[in-house]
Amino acid sequence: MDHTELAWEFAELFAELEVEEINEVLAKNVPMGTLDFFQKYGEDFGRAAGIDGTALARLPNLLLMGYLIRVLEERLIDGGGQGSGA
C-alpha cells in the first residue's frame, strides 16, 4: 500500500467512526500536549496565512489527521508491514 492509498483508507475509516470512537483513537495515540500544539499552531498559522471562518476552525483537525497518518505509516514500517506498494 502506498502513501496515497493509506491516506484514503484512513480517511474512509475515520468517516465511519462515531465521535466516541474518534476520541478513543486520539486518547490512545496522541499525547494531550500534541493535541494542544496542533490547536494553537493551526489557529496561529491560519490567521497568519489569512485563513478565516470554517477553514480556520478545521485547520487544526486537518493537521492532526496528517499527524495520525504519519504515526500509522511509522508503525507499519516499524512492524514490517510496508505492503507491496512500498
N, C-alpha and C positions, 0 to 999 in steps of 0.2 A: 504494500500500500504506500503510495507516495504522499507527500505533504498535503496536496490539494484534496485527495480522497479522504485523508484523515480529518481534515478540517470540515469537509462536508458531512462525514459520518458524525462527527462531534456535534455540529450544529443541528443535525436532524435528531440526534439523541436528546439534546437539551430542549428542543422544541416540544418533545413528548413528555417531559418531566413536569410534575406538579411543583409548586413553589416550595413545599416542604422538602421534596427530593433535591431540588437545586440547593437549598440551604444546607442539606446534609452533605452534598458533594463539596460545597465550599468549606464547610466546617472541617471535613476530613483532609482537604488538600491545600488550603490556603490559610496561612497564619493571619491573625487579626491585623497585625502591623502591615501586612501586604495589602489587605483589603483597604485599610485606611490610606496607604500610599496611593493606590490606584484612584481612589475617590478624590483625594486632594490634587494629585498630578493631573488627572483628567480635567478637573474644573479649571485649574491654573492654565494648562496647555490650551484648552478650548477657548478660554477668554482671550489669551494672548494671540490665538490664531483667528480671532473674530467669529468664532462659532457661538451660536446662541440658541435659545429655545429648546425643543426636544432633542436636537442633535447634541447640544451641550450636556443635557441631562443623561443621555445614553452613552456618552463617550467613556466614562469610567467602566461601564459594563463591557463595552467593546474591548477596551484594553485588558480587562480581566479575562475575557474569553480567549484572547490571544495568549495570555499567560498560561491559562489552563491547557490549551492545545500544546504549548511548548513543554509543559510538565509531562503531559501524556506522551509526547514524542520521546522525551528523555527516558521515561520509564520503559517504553517499548524498546529503545535502543539498548539500555542497560540490561533489560531482560532478554535480549537476543531476539526479540520479536519484530525485526525490521520488515519482514514480509518480502515478497518477490519484487515489489516496485522500488525498493531502495537500492 
